[in-house]
Amino acid sequence: MVVMKILMLGWELPPHNSGGLGVACLNMARALVDQGADIDFVVPYEAEHSEINFMNILSATRLDPIYRYGGGAYESLRLLEKIIPTSDESRLVSIRDIQRSYCKFVDNYLMDFKPDVIHAHDWLTYEAGVLAKRKYHMPLIAHVHATEFDRAGMHVGNPLIHEIEQESLMLADEIIAVSEATKRIVHEKYHIPLSKIHVVYNSLDSDYDTSKYIFESNAYNYLKNLKAAGYTVVSTVGRFTVQKGLHNMMRAAAMAISKNPKLIFLFAGDGEERNELINMAADLGISKNVIFTGFIRGKRLRDIYSVSDIFVMSSISEPFGLTALEAAHHGDVLILTKQSGVSEIIWSAMKYDFWDEQKLADEILAISSNPALKETLRRNVAKEYRKISWNQVAKKCLKIYNKAMKHKENR
């Protein structure tokens, strides 16, 4: 069997990740290795990944990972700010500075090693992928987990990032989009031919099936007692950014609480909108019904899913939404915006347009007041979220790689 050598370019891997991108990259890489691939994965920081032994992880810089995901990497307006300390703390650098160092590392790597394909994840690594294609004639796969339109809540966003995305997607041999919605955005906003864009849905984190997990309800005695008193717990998980539509969800929460005071809303995460959301809960008079957990990961995140009854994905534009699959795995009923990619593969969920706050409130009230409806939705979604496996994802990626390699042969 011929082993395919892949250079994968990413911005994060667990446990040094700030969201679903790193989780998706990890699971995809693991599944590709299971299919016989050999992967070198470049990250822009230096850290231990002791549990990842199936691929080579290369550090493009000596940056501490806490600054990589805490320094505005996903806040496009802070792209040029000198806010991140170097490893020796002698100076501050920006995300753009880190990207330049990342490109230089990839350039040096390719002087000695010649992979079969380059697989670049999101705009943060696209320029390094384009460098590999232009200078070393490597087939380039651009993986779109989100666009700047998504991150900006379908507003203008950062023009520099738009420029990077458009040029890179035009130059890529093939493009992977995480949903049909993302495929439409790439086609309509960046004028990329549909024939070049392949939809490959994400799957549930395989660690959710293989790792041991026990819910310790003692950590949530307060919520446990409220649930025993008839309360329903509604949760949402993610970065507190305009993309996530959390202001709309907060107003919907107030509408629902006015009809049913026995509702508790858990906002798990952090971001630039944190203080706004806290003040908003106070202004709406629902602070006693709203809990902010701060940034959480690992077991604490799984505990949130386990204590919740309803999980809401309120995003204005969510290319996929792995957290919905994680919540479903823990028995949550799902309410998803129609603007989320995961809603394309999950049918047994209630859905609404992100701006329709009244409908979201009505759906929360319907589930919380109807045990039979709640159980039917919970049981049915449990049958659906396993439909797509990472093994299937890997097989689709290999076909796309082979197609890209044929482009090179025909040039």
N, C-alpha and C positions, 0 to 999 in steps of 0.2 A: 504493500500500500504506500502510495506517495503521500508524504506528510506535507500539509500546507503550512507555510510559515507566515504568520500574521504579525504585523506591527500595529498594536492597538494604542491609540492616543486618547487619553481621558484626563479628567480633572480631579477625580476622586475615586477612592475605593474604601469600603468598610474596613476597619471601624472609623476611618477618618473621612466620613462623608457627612454632608449637611442635608441630604434629601435622597430622593429615589434614584437619581442619576447613577450614583455610585453602586447602589444595589443592583440596578439593571445591568450595568457593565460587568459586575462580578459574576452574576448568574449566567449571562450570555457567554462570557469567556470560559467559565467552567463547562458549560454544555458544548462549546466548540472543541475544547480539549477532549471531552468524552467522545467526540466524533473524529478524533485523530489529529486535530490542529495543534500547532506549536506556537505559543503566543509570548511575545515580549510586550509588556504593558507599561507605558510611560506615564508617570504622574509628576506634577509640578512641585512636589515637596519631598522631604526625606523623613521616613518613619518606618516603624516595624509593621509588617503584615504577617504576623507569625502563623496565622491560620490559613494563609493562601500559599499552598505549596505546589500547585498544578501549573503555574506559569511564572515567568521571570518578571519581577516588578523593578523598573528602572526609575531612579530619581533624577529629574531634570535639574533640580536646584537643591540647596541645603535648607530651604525654607521650612519652618515649623508648620505642620498641617493646621494647627489651630488658627494661624493667621491666614492660611489659604482659604478656609471657608468662613472665617470671621471677618475678613477684610474687604468685603464688598464685591466678591467675585460674581454674585448674582444681582447686584444692585448696579444697573447699567449706568446710572448717572454718576457713579463714583469711579468710573473706569480709569480715569487719568490721575486720580488723587494719590499723593505719596502718603500712604497710610499704613503700610505693612513693614514691620522691622525685618531687616536682613538677619541671617543666622548669627552674625556677630554683633547685631544691634548698632552697627556703626552708621547706618543711614536708613532712610525710609524709601520704599519702592512702591510702584503702582501695579495694578493688575496687568497693564500693558507692558511694564518692565518684565514681569514674570513671563508673559507670553513670548517676549523676545528671547529670553533665556531658554525657554522651552523649545523654540524653533532652532536655536543654536545647538542645543543638545541633540535634537533629531537629525540635524544636518551632520554633525560629527558621527552619530551612530551609523548613518547610511553610507558613510565613507568606507566602513568596514563590513557592514552586514547588508544583505540584499533580500528582504522579505518578498513574498509573492504578492501581497496586497497591503495597503495601508487602510486602517479602519479608524476614522476620526469621529469622536463623539462631541457633538455640539460646537458652537461657534468658538469656544475658548481654545480649541485645538485645531480648528479648520485651517488656520494659516500654516501650521506645521505640516498638515497633510498636503496642502497646495505646494509647499516648498518641495516635498518629496516627489510630487508628480512632475513639477516643472524641471527640477534639477536632476532627478534620478530616474525619471520616466516610470515611476511606480503607479500601478492602478490604484485609484483613490475611491474609497467608499465613504461618503459623508452620511453620518447617522443623525437624524434630526429628532432629538428628544423634546425640543421646544424651540420656538423662534422668538426673536425680539418682540414680535407682535403679541405673542402669548404673554411674555413676561411683563409687557407694558399694559396688559389688560385690553389689548386690541387698540390702544392709542398709538401715538407716533413712536415713542421709544427713542433709543439712541441711534442717530444716523450713522455713526461709525460702525456700530454692530450690524446694522442693516447692510452696510457696504461689504463688510466681511462675509456675512451670510450669503448675499447675492453672488459675489464673485466666486466664493468657494463652491456653492451649489452648482453654478454654471460650469465650473471646471471639473467637478467630480465626474468620474466615469458612471457611477451609479449612486442612488440616494435611497436610504432606508428611512421611512417615516413611521412613527409609532402608532398612527391611526389614520383613518380616512380623512378626518378633520384636518390633521396636520398636512396630509398630502394636498388637500385643497388649498390650504394657506400657502404652501411652497409653490404650487402651480400658479395661483392667482396673484400673489404678492410679488413673487420673484420671477414669474414667467418661465418656469422650468417645465419642459415637456412631461406630460403625464407618463409617457412610456419609460422615463428614466427613474420614476419614483415608485418604490416598492413598499407596501404596507406590511410591517412585521410587528404584531402586537407583543407587548411584554407579557410575562407570566408571573405567577406568585413566587416570591423569594423561596428558593428550595429549602433554606434553613428553617422555614416555618414548618415544614414537614419532617425534617430530620433531627432538629434540635429538641432537647427536652425543655418543656415549659410547664410550669405549674403556677396558676393564678393564686397569689397570696392576698386574699380579701382583707386581711388585717391592715394592709397598706392603705385601704380605702374604707375604713370603718364608717367614716362620716357618710359617704355615698351609699354604703351598704345599708345603713340605718334608714337613710332617706328612701331607698328603694323598697325596704320593708314597709315603709309608711305609705307606699303607693306612688312614689316619684318615678318618672322616666328620665333616663340619662341620655342626652344627645351630645355627640362629640364631633369634632372636626380636627384634622391634623395637617400641619403644613407651615410653610413660611408665611408670616404676616405681611403680605405684599398686595398691591392692587390687583394682581392676577387672580388671587384666590377669592375675590368677591365677598370678603368677610363683613364689610359694612352692610351689604344687602342681607347677609345671614343674621347679623345682629338685629336689624330692624324686624326681620321675620320672627326672630326669637321673642322680641317684645310683643308682637301680635299674638303669637301662640301662648305666651305666658299670661296675657290678659284674659284668655279664655280658659286656660288650665294652669293655675299657679304651681302645680306639682310637676314642673319641668325644670331640669338642671342642665345647663349647657357647659360643656368642657371645651375650651379653646386651647389645644395643645400645640405649642410652637413658639416662635419668636420672629421678630423682624421689625422693619421700620415703622409699621403701623401699630405696634403694640400699645403705646400710650394713647393713641387715638381711640383704639378699641376699648381700652379701660375707661376712658372718659365718656365714650359713647354709651357704654353699659350704665354708667352713673346717670347720664343725662336722660336716658330712657327709663330710669327708675327700676332697673332689673339687676342691679349689682349682686343682690343676695342670691340670684338664680344663675349667676355666671361665674365660672372658675377658670382662671388662667394658670396653666401648669408650667409655663416656660418651655424651653427647648428640652426635649426628651428623646431617648433612643433606646434600643435594646429591650430589656425586660420591662422597663418602665413604660415604654410605648405599648408593648403587648398588654400590659395591665390596663391601660386606658381602653383599648379595644374590648377587653374582657368585661370591664365594668360598665361599658356602654350598652344601651339598647338599640340606639339609632346612630348611624354614621352619616354625616352630610358632607358631600363634596360640592362646595358652593362656587367653584371657580368660574370666572368670566371666560377663560380659555384654558383648558387643561389638556395638553396633548395626549396624555394617557391617564395616569392616576393610579399608581401601584397601591397607595394607601387604601383604596376601596377594596382591593382584593385581600389585603391584610385584615381589614375590618370584617369582611365576609367570612374569612377563615375562623375568626373568633366569635362568630354567631351574631354579628350585628345585622340589622335591617339597613338597607342602603337607600339613600335619597341622593340622586346624582343630577347635576345640571346636564342639559342636552348638549352643552358645549364641552363636555369631557369625552376623551377618547374611549375611556373604559365603558362608557354607556353604550358603545357600539357592540360590545360583546356580552354585556350583562342585561338580560331582559327582565329578570325578576327583581327589579328595583323601581321605586317611584322616581319620576324624572320631572324636571321643570326647567324653564329658561331662567338664567341666572338673575335677571332683573325682576322676575315675578315673585316678589316677596310674599304676597298674599297666598300664592299657591304653595310655596314652601311651608308657610305657617299652617295651612290647611292639611298638608300631607303629614306634618309632624303630629298635628292633633288627631288625625285619622288613625295613625299607627298607635299612638299612645293610649287611645280610648278603645281600641278594638283588638283584644288579645288574639282572636282567630286570624285577623288580617296580618298581624305581626308575625305569628307563627308560620303562616303560609308563605309570606315573603322570605322569612329566614330560611325555611326548609328548601324552598325552590332555588334561592341564590347559592346555597351550598352545593347544589348539583351543577351549577353553571361556571363557577369561578375556576374550576380545574380543567376547563375545556382546552386551554392552550398550555402546553408544556414548554419548558426551555429547550428540551430536546427538539421539538418542532421548530422553535426559533432558530436553533443552530443549523438545522438542515436547510432552512430557507436562506440563511446568511451564506452558507457554503455555495448554494446555487448562484447567489448574487455575486459572490467573489469570482466564481468561474466565468460568469458573464463579463465581468470587468477585465479579467485576464485575457479573454478573447479579444476585447477591444485593443489591448496592447499588441497582441499577435498580429492583428489586422492592420496596424498602423504602418 
